[in-house]
């Protein structure tokens, strides 16, 4: 939007424009903060799921490599603690 200054300057109108811009700026800052919080939450969830997936992968590799049941059970029992 283009603004033109006309003489005499309407201070009240100018203040209204500044107030509206300031309110819009605050709203955008609130939105950005909310998005940042949501992003952090999703990142934590993604990290948790990645850790779970890696844990499942280790169990599967162990199951495919080991033939002794006791060893497999040791790995399966150890993974939830990792």
N, C-alpha and C positions, 0 to 999 in steps of 0.2 A: 504494500500500500504506500502510495506517495503522499507526503504531506507538504502543504504549502503554507508558508508563514505569511499571514496578512496583517496589515497594520490597521488598527492597533492589535497587539497580541492579546488574545483571549486567555488569560491566565487560568480561569476556571476550566475551560475546555482542555487546555494543555495539561492541567493537573489530572483531569479525568483520563486522558490518554495515557499519561505516565502510570496512573494507578492501575489501569487495565493491563498495561504491559507488565507491571510488577506482579500482578495477580496471575497472569499467564505464566510468567517465569517461575513463580513459586509452585504452580500446579505441575509444570514440566519437571521441576526438581523432585517433587513428591513422586511423580510417576517413574522417574529414573531411579529413585531410591527403592521403590517397590519392585521394579524390575531387577535391580541388583540383588535384593534379598531373595527373590524367586530364583534367580540364576544360581546363587550360592546354595540354595536348598536343592535344586536339581543337580548341581555338581556333586554335593555330598551323597545324594541318592545314587548317582551314576558311579561314584567311587565305591560305594557299598556293593552295588551289583557287580562291578568289575572284580572286586575282591572275592565275592561269592563264586563268580564264574571261574576265576583262576583256581579257587579251592576245588571246585568240581573237576576241573581239568587235571589237577594233581591226583585226585582220587582215581579218575579214569586211567591215567597213565600208570599209576601203581597197580590197578587191577589188571591191566594188560601185561604188565611186566612181571608181576610176582605170582608165584604159583602156590606159595605157602599161605593158607588161610589166616593163620595167626598174624603174619606180616600185613596182610591186606586189612585186617580188622584194626591193627595198630594205626595204620594210615587213616582209615575212615574215622576212628575215634579222635585222632589228633587234629583233623582238619577243622572241626567247629571251633576249636580254641585258637586257631590261627587268625 
